Each structure stands twice: as structure tokens, then as C-alpha cells.
Amino acid sequence: MPAPSRRRQGAGLLGWFAVCFAAAGIGAIASVNAATFYARLAQPAWAPPAAAFGPVWTTLYALMAIAAWLVWRQAGFRDARGALTLFLIQLAVNALWSWLFFVWHLGAAAFVGTLVLWGLIAATLVTFWRASRPAGALLLPYLAWVTLATALTWHVWQANPQLLG
């Protein structure tokens, strides 16, 4: 497949940023009162401070957008349909987590959500790696962070059954 024009590449990059940050926005709506709720929870000593989450997630969403763009640029949506569809599914599960945890206070569902998300990210990383090694590599920090988030969700849910029934 011939490389897209510069204008199309730029529009594609902006489009992937829009998709990723739309998912971030959906999660952010659910997280409006997250700091207050998070502060009420018993947490393990190794839990990141609440102030770390915003900058980390902003960076991860930017890396995800660039990774998806690299795959799209390399193969186009038609030829990378499987990888990019998997990416979009994991993005939806990512946005759902904030609702499960911060709005609905469903600890078990949020934990299962992180497990599902981890598996989807791992599968996306592998498919992205096959299409573009840099794209796959850009998802490694995301997988690492969600690994930490999975462990944190488990510990917080177990330590707070009264709040995360």
C-alpha cells in the first residue's frame, strides 16, 4: 500500500488523537469525583499518589494515539482492520473502567475489567508489533501501567468491601 500523503497522515494522526482523547474524556466524566472517593479508600503503601494519575494517563493516551496512527499509516484501516478494531475495543474497555470503579463502586467488576483490559492490551500490542515494531513498543508503558492498575484495583477492592461492594 502506498504511503498516505502528508496531509492525510496529519489528518490521520489528529483523528487517532481525537479517538483516544474522546475515550479519555468519557473516563474523565466518570472521574469527576475520583479524588474525593480515592482519598476515602484504604490503599497499599505502594499505591501511586492521586496526583500521578492525570499526567500518566495523558501520556499513555498520547502514546496510544501515536501507536494506532503508526499502524494505520503502515497498512491503512482496511489492511489493519483486525489490529485497529482490537485497539478500539480495548479503548472502550479502558473508558468503562472508570465508570465501574468511581461511579458505580463495583470493585469486583472493576477488577475483572482490568484483567480483560490487560488481555486486550497484550493482544493489541502483539498485533501492533507485527504491523509496526515502534507501534507495539509504544504500548509497553500502557501494559505496564495497567499491570500496576490491576494489582491496585485488587488490593483496594479487597481492603474496602464496604465502599466497593
C-alpha positions, 0 to 999 in steps of 0.5 A: 500500500502506498504511503498516505500523503502528508496531509492525510497522515496529519489528518490521520494522526489528529483523528487517532488523537481525537479517538483516544482523547474522546475515550479519555474524556468519557473516563474523565466524566466518570472521574469527576469525583475520583479524588474525593472517593480515592482519598476515602479508600484504604490503599497499599503503601505502594499505591501511586499518589492521586496526583500521578494519575492525570499526567500518566494517563495523558501520556499513555493516551498520547502514546496510544494515539501515536501507536494506532496512527503508526499502524494505520499509516503502515497498512491503512484501516482496511489492511489493519482492520483486525489490529485497529478494531482490537485497539478500539475495543480495548479503548472502550474497555479502558473508558468503562473502567472508570465508570465501574470503579468511581461511579458505580463502586463495583470493585469486583467488576472493576477488577475483572475489567482490568484483567480483560483490559490487560488481555486486550492490551497484550493482544493489541500490542502483539498485533501492533508489533507485527504491523509496526515494531515502534507501534507495539513498543509504544504500548509497553508503558500502557501494559505496564501501567495497567499491570500496576492498575490491576494489582491496585484495583485488587488490593483496594477492592479487597481492603474496602468491601464496604465502599466497593461492594 
